[in-house]
């Protein structure tokens, strides 16, 4: 039973480390562009960051270079 709990904790930690940066950046981008419908959809729907990544690269038309630049300024 202890092993099952340990595996679940690792999955949760990995999920949080994957989802939170994408979710945060997508929400920030939607808020900056005043795109209220996308902001609400991104806030309410949890799609393991798939919708967030789609929004960032296809709706907001951000490039990998843009994202690296922003991440570099935060760190």
N, C-alpha and C positions, 0 to 999 in steps of 0.2 A: 504494500500500500504506500509506503514511503517513496518508492521509486516512481509510482504514478504521479504523486504530488510533485516530486522534483521535476519530472518531465513537463508537467503542466506549467510550472513556474517558468521554466526556460522558454516555453512556447509563448507565454504571456509577455515576458521581457522582450523576446525577439519581435513580437507583434508590435509592441509599443515603440521599440526603437525604429521599426520600419514605418509605421503609420504616422506617428506624431510629426516628424519633420515635413512629410508630404502634405498632411492635413493643414498644418500651420502655414506653410508657404502658399498653398492653394487658397485658403481663407484670406490670407493677407493680400494676395493678388486680386481676388474678387472684390475685397473691400476697397482697395486702392482704385480699381477701375469702376467702382460704384455699380457693380453687377449684382444687384440684389437677388434675382432668382437663383443664380449660380451659388451665391453665398449661402442662401438658405438650404439649397440642395446639398452642398458640400458639408454643411453643418449637421444636417439631419441624417444623411445617408452614410452608413458605414460599409464601404465596399473594399476594405483592406487596401486602401489607397489607389485603387484602379481608377475610380472617378476623379480623384484629385490629380493624378498623373495625366489623365486625359485632358482635364481642364487646363493644366499648366502648359502642356505642349501643343494642344490643338485649338483651344478656345482663346487663351491668353497669348498664344504664339510665343512662348518663351523658349529660348534655346539652352542647350547645356552650358554654353559659355555665360549666359545671363545668370543662370543658377549658381555656377561656380563663383562668379563675381560677388553675388549677394552673400553666399555662404562664407566666402573669404573675408568680407567686411564684418560679418558677425563674429567670426572666430578671431 
